[in-house]
Each structure stands twice: as structure tokens, then as C-alpha cells.
Amino acid sequence: NVTNDSTYDIRKLIDTILDFDENKKVRLCINTRKEAWDKYIYSKVDSNEKIKVEHFTYDEMVYGNQKNSYSVSVMYFSLTKELLEISMPIKLFQYIGMGLPIIGFEEKAGYSKFIKQHDIGWVINDFSEFRKLVCYLIDNPEEIIQKHENILKIKEKNSWEARVREIEKLLGENGCK
């Protein structure tokens, strides 16, 4: 989801992408619900070749043809320190299910610890580091491939679907069926 509130405001991310030279071929694809995007007004996105906005469901992205158009995913939230430290957003497991390496913002976030532990992406703290990382990945695409291979090793137990099955199993064991 994208909104103009501080939690899901991605204007800094968009601005960083727009600042790249055209020859770097950096593109950002934002996938969000249409209703959310229609409420999100950011004129810099209109008719810009570097920014693409899509409205696919998770199932369409995983089981449809959309999954092949992405190289990495970005987890960027503005949360309180307390929420950051325990955060494990659904998106993390959806990205794993899609096989996408993850760029996580905020070193102290719960999801950042998971990304590092499993070596399935990169953790950065600000947009300066993000810019440097993107340039590095452009020059070293084998890094993306390596992270993708690491995701494939953990995907079976850590996709969103796997997490749901685990919850169902736990509820069944505790007489909640």
C-alpha cells in the first residue's frame, strides 16, 4: 500500500530513483492496490519512464507472468522504533515466495535481521546507502543471482503460503479447528 501518511510514504524512494542518470537504466515498479494509488497524489510519477505503477494481486504476481519483470524488492516503512524492532511484515514472506531478493531499510528492523540471517538481500539505513547499493548491483548483477539462490534454499519453509500452513498446523494442534 502507498499513502501520504508517514508509514507508507514512498516519495523519497521515488525521488531517489528519479535522480539516477538515464544511462543507469534504473526503474521502479510500484505494485499497490488501485484504490490506494488513486488516493496517492505524487505528480513526479505521472508519465515518467523510470516509474511504473501496477495493480496486481499477490496470486497474479506469483502464479501469473508478472513475477519475471522484477529484479529485487524494497521494504521501506516509517515505523516507530518499537514497531520496527519486532516487525515481520507479510510482504517479506510474499517477496520470498516470489523469489525476490530484498532490500530492507532500517538495520534494527525485525525483518532486517531475518534478511541478514538468511543472506537473502541487503540492509541499508538511508537513501544515500540505497543509491550506492543500486549502483553496486547494476555493476555486479551476480549479487542479485546469489541472493535469489539463497531465497530458493529457504523458500519452501518461509513463503507466505508456508507461514499460513504453519499457523493452521499450530491451531489444529491446540484444538482450534
HELIX and SHEET records of a PDB file:
HELIX    1   1 ARG A   11  LEU A   18  1                                   8    
HELIX    2   2 GLU A   22  LYS A   24  5                                   3    
HELIX    3   3 LYS A   34  LYS A   39  1                                   6    
HELIX    4   4 SER A   43  VAL A   45  5                                   3    
HELIX    5   5 TYR A   58  TYR A   63  1                                   6    
HELIX    6   6 GLN A   66  SER A   69  5                                   4    
HELIX    7   7 LYS A   81  ILE A   86  1                                   6    
HELIX    8   8 ILE A   90  MET A   98  1                                   9    
HELIX    9   9 GLY A  110  HIS A  118  1                                   9    
HELIX   10  10 PHE A  127  ASP A  139  1                                  13    
HELIX   11  11 GLU A  142  ASN A  158  1                                  17    
HELIX   12  12 TRP A  160  GLU A  173  1                                  14    
SHEET    1   A 2 LEU A  28  ASN A  31  0                                        
SHEET    2   A 2 ILE A  51  GLU A  54  1                                        
SHEET    1   B 3 SER A  73  MET A  75  0                                        
SHEET    2   B 3 ILE A 102  PHE A 105  1                                        
SHEET    3   B 3 GLY A 121  ILE A 124  1                                        
END                                                                             
